[in-house]
Amino acid sequence: MIGLVSLSGCVTAVSDACPTLYKYTQEMQNQAADELEALPEGSALAVMIGHYGVVRNEIRACRGSKWATTGNGSSASP
Protein backbone atom coordinates (compact mmCIF):
# COMPACT_ATOMS: atom_id res chain seq x y z
CA MET A 1 0.00 0.00 0.00
CA ILE A 2 2.81 2.42 0.84
CA GLY A 3 4.38 1.65 -2.54
CA LEU A 4 1.19 2.62 -4.35
CA VAL A 5 0.91 5.87 -2.44
CA SER A 6 4.52 6.76 -3.22
CA LEU A 7 4.03 5.96 -6.93
CA SER A 8 1.02 8.24 -7.18
CA GLY A 9 3.28 11.15 -6.28
CA CYS A 10 5.33 10.51 -9.44
CA VAL A 11 2.51 11.38 -11.80
CA THR A 12 3.05 14.95 -12.96
CA ALA A 13 1.27 15.31 -16.30
CA VAL A 14 -2.23 14.56 -17.49
CA SER A 15 -2.56 13.08 -20.95
CA ASP A 16 -5.17 14.44 -23.37
CA ALA A 17 -6.90 11.43 -24.91
CA CYS A 18 -8.63 13.53 -27.60
CA PRO A 19 -6.73 13.94 -30.88
CA THR A 20 -6.01 17.36 -32.33
CA LEU A 21 -8.72 18.83 -34.54
CA TYR A 22 -6.99 20.75 -37.29
CA LYS A 23 -8.57 24.02 -38.34
CA TYR A 24 -8.88 24.95 -42.00
CA THR A 25 -9.44 28.41 -43.46
CA GLN A 26 -12.72 29.09 -45.22
CA GLU A 27 -10.77 29.42 -48.47
CA MET A 28 -9.26 25.96 -48.04
CA GLN A 29 -12.66 24.49 -47.12
CA ASN A 30 -14.20 26.02 -50.25
CA GLN A 31 -11.39 24.64 -52.42
CA ALA A 32 -11.78 21.19 -50.87
CA ALA A 33 -15.55 21.27 -51.48
CA ASP A 34 -14.99 22.20 -55.13
CA GLU A 35 -12.44 19.41 -55.56
CA LEU A 36 -14.72 16.89 -53.84
CA GLU A 37 -17.60 17.79 -56.16
CA ALA A 38 -15.30 17.28 -59.16
CA LEU A 39 -14.51 13.67 -58.22
CA PRO A 40 -16.09 10.98 -60.38
CA GLU A 41 -19.22 9.15 -59.22
CA GLY A 42 -18.33 6.30 -56.84
CA SER A 43 -14.89 7.71 -56.04
CA ALA A 44 -13.10 5.89 -53.24
CA LEU A 45 -11.60 9.20 -52.21
CA ALA A 46 -15.08 10.69 -51.69
CA VAL A 47 -15.97 7.78 -49.41
CA MET A 48 -12.77 8.25 -47.42
CA ILE A 49 -13.40 11.99 -47.08
CA GLY A 50 -16.85 11.16 -45.70
CA HIS A 51 -15.24 8.91 -43.11
CA TYR A 52 -12.83 11.73 -42.23
CA GLY A 53 -15.86 13.93 -41.54
CA VAL A 54 -17.17 11.35 -39.09
CA VAL A 55 -13.79 11.20 -37.33
CA ARG A 56 -13.69 15.01 -37.06
CA ASN A 57 -17.13 14.96 -35.46
CA GLU A 58 -16.01 12.29 -32.99
CA ILE A 59 -13.05 14.49 -32.04
CA ARG A 60 -15.43 17.43 -31.49
CA ALA A 61 -17.56 15.23 -29.24
CA CYS A 62 -14.46 14.03 -27.36
CA ARG A 63 -13.46 17.63 -26.76
CA GLY A 64 -17.00 18.62 -25.73
CA SER A 65 -17.43 21.01 -28.65
CA LYS A 66 -20.80 22.63 -29.22
CA TRP A 67 -20.18 21.96 -32.94
CA ALA A 68 -20.47 18.17 -32.60
CA THR A 69 -23.39 16.64 -34.47
CA THR A 70 -26.33 14.95 -32.85
CA GLY A 71 -26.97 11.24 -33.21
CA ASN A 72 -28.87 11.77 -36.47
CA GLY A 73 -25.92 13.46 -38.15
CA SER A 74 -27.30 16.99 -38.09
CA SER A 75 -25.35 19.85 -36.58
CA ALA A 76 -26.13 20.73 -32.99
CA SER A 77 -25.15 24.32 -33.75
CA PRO A 78 -24.97 26.29 -36.98
Helices and strands as residue ranges (DSSP letters): H 2-8, H 26-38, H 44-62
